[in-house]
């Protein structure tokens, strides 16, 4: 039975890792990130719903005065 030739395993593994690194770098470069990420104000993101314009109050039976 012939011996397994492992002399090329190092260069094969090294080239595979290098190729994966390059592929992932190219994938990451496709995304655009802002230069200075900052916190966005929650007030500008809040949308007013039609029912928020009216003043409403819900009365629960337990909150009514005792008779």
Secondary structure as UniProt FT lines:
FT   TURN            7..8
FT   HELIX           9..29
FT   HELIX           42..45
FT   HELIX           50..52
FT   HELIX           61..63
//
